[in-house]
Amino acid sequence: MRALTWRGVNEVGVEDVDEPRILNTHDVILRVDLTTTCGSDLHLLGGYIPAMRAGDVLGHEFMGTVVEVGTSVTKHRVGDRVVVTSFISCGRCWYCAHEMFSLCDNGNPNPALTEGLWGYAVGGCFAYSHALGGFAGSHAEYVRVPYADVGAFAVPDGVSDLTALFASDAVVTGWTGADQAGVAPGDVVAVWGAGGVGQMAARKAMLMGAEKVVVIDRLENRLAQVAEHIGAEVLNYERTTVAAELREMTAGRGPDVCIEAVGMEAHSNGPQFLYDQLKQQLRLQTDRPTAVREAVHACRKGGTVFTLGVFAGLVDKFPLGAVMNKALTLRGAQQFGPRYVPEILELMSSGQVRTEHLATHVMPLEEGPRGYEMFKNKDDGCVRAVFTPGS
């Protein structure tokens, strides 16, 4: 079958790979109908996530049609249209029982690689390096889905493929951020990053009753999407001073909740960006925490800062003093997919969650390298490049 693979730093290509097969009775094999790029994929391309190997199939956000079912699978049949969460979880361990699915004890068959870095291993994730299990990704004609009764969900008849696609990762990650940050009715919420995840975190905050939601970015086409499709307020950090604007909006207090949805390659227009970029390139730190720093300083005293963007390891010049002295709550998480997907699909059915606007560029899988180039460089207003492996 054809698949889009990682070949080295900033190099991807489409090639022939072996088709997946059932390895466990809880597996299904899915024909991939749609699969999309994600901002966290760019960390893989840039070489910032360890344990990638040449030939690894990329892609972790996808939906498709079941073509083969393991003997222990009870919820899915051949022909079902399903969306699959990007993290792989068993549904039975202590963490899954407490609905913290990305922390699953059994989803990652290579736990030693992250135990040394983080103290404990987290769950597995499709295509996110051998540190998170070495699972083949979804930028392919077919993909094996482990623990399918836990991570795969039937798509309602009234929900289009292109809408359901983003329930796999972008929407559910945004849902995780807003919910785990504890957004309450009447709160003011600031979200750094107007990509798919940031937009969906903003939408969830609004549905939770936030009085005001502000999304911060520098790309006008993304901010325009926020205004049109999400209904939140926007700030362009290249055209204004974010901290001052947020104080003005909140009678001087600052936002109650600040959600960072940018991650380890954050950009800024200040001198700290050059400092962080140089240290990252020299491998003196693994991540650029520019947006997190701004969120910590902007958040009101006693508020909550939630890191939703992907971070891998260590950062420099983190304002821990501000966290302590301002009595901030600092949290973070990968997505708790199965906890939220049923609700998301219901809201998609009723039209309360809209996602098709994120798919600015839809193309065959064979054009995957061009899609990633457009996505990385934000060419032609690309928010997400979506691939159709069957075409």
C-alpha positions, 0 to 999 in steps of 0.5 A, a space after each residue: 500500500 502507499 503511505 507517507 513516511 518520515 525519511 529524515 529531518 524535514 524530509 518526507 516521501 510517499 512510498 510502498 509499505 506493507 499493509 497492516 494486519 491484525 496482531 491482537 484480537 482487540 484490533 481492527 484494520 481501517 481503510 483510511 478515508 481522511 487523514 490530516 496534518 497536525 501542528 505537532 507533526 511539525 515537531 517530528 519533521 524538525 527532528 525535535 522528537 527523538 526515536 523517529 526512524 526512516 520509513 516510519 508512517 506519519 499521521 495521527 488524526 484520521 477517520 475511515 471505514 472498518 475492513 477487518 475486525 479482531 475476534 474480541 472486538 464487540 462495538 464495530 463491524 466491517 463497513 462501519 464508518 469510525 473516527 479514531 482518537 490519536 492516543 492508544 489506550 486499553 480501557 482497563 488500567 487505573 488511568 483509563 478507569 479514571 478517564 485519563 486515557 492518554 496516561 494509559 499503562 498499557 497503550 505504549 509497548 516501549 515505556 522505558 524510552 519516556 520513563 527516563 525523561 518524564 519519570 513515568 511512561 504515558 500511553 501510545 500514540 499513532 505515528 508519534 515516534 518509537 518513544 510513544 510505541 512505534 505505531 504506524 500512522 494514518 497517512 496510508 491507505 490502511 492502518 491498524 487500530 489497537 484497542 478499537 472498542 476503546 479508541 474508535 467511535 461510530 460516526 453519526 449518519 448526519 456528520 460528514 467525513 470532513 467534520 468527523 475527521 477533526 474529532 480524532 484529535 483537534 477537537 478532543 484536544 481542545 476539549 481536554 484543555 478547556 475542561 481540565 483547566 476548569 473553565 467556569 461560567 463567567 470566566 475570561 479565557 485567553 487562548 494562545 494559538 489559533 490553529 485547530 486545537 486553539 480554536 476548539 479549546 476556545 469553542 469548548 470554553 464558550 460552551 462551558 459558559 465563559 463570559 469572554 474568550 480571546 484567541 491570540 495569534 499572528 496569522 490573520 487568516 486563522 484569526 478570521 476563522 476564529 471570528 467567523 466560525 468560533 465567535 471568540 475575540 481575537 488579538 494579533 500579537 504582532 500588532 498589539 501588546 497582548 498583556 496590556 490588551 488582556 488587562 484592559 479587557 479584564 478591569 486590570 485583573 487578567 484572564 481567569 484561565 490561560 490556555 497555551 495551544 502552541 507548543 515547543 516551537 512557539 514564535 514571538 516578535 520579541 528578543 526572547 524568540 531568538 534566544 529560545 530558537 538558538 538554544 533549541 537549535 543548539 540542543 541546550 533546551 528541547 522546547 521554546 516556551 515563549 507562549 507559556 511564559 506570556 501566559 504565566 505572566 498574563 494570567 490573573 493572580 490565583 488563575 489557571 495556566 494550561 499547557 495544551 501544546 506539545 512539549 518534549 523535555 526541558 525549557 529555560 527561563 521558565 517563570 516558576 517564581 510567578 507561578 508560586 507567588 501569584 498562586 497559579 495552578 499550572 496544568 497540562 495534558 495530552 488528549 483524554 479522547 474517549 472521555 469526550 468524543 461521544 459528546 463531540 459527535 453529538 454536538 457535531 450532529 446538532 451543528 454546535 461544533 463546526 470543523 470543516 473550515 479547518 480543512 483549507 487544502 484537501 489533496 490526494 496522499 501522493 501530494 503529501 510532501 507538498 501538503 506538509 510543505 504548505 502546512 509548515 510554511 502556512 502557504 496559501 493560508 493553509 490551516 490544515 492539509 487533509 489527505 485522501 488516501 483512497 483517491 
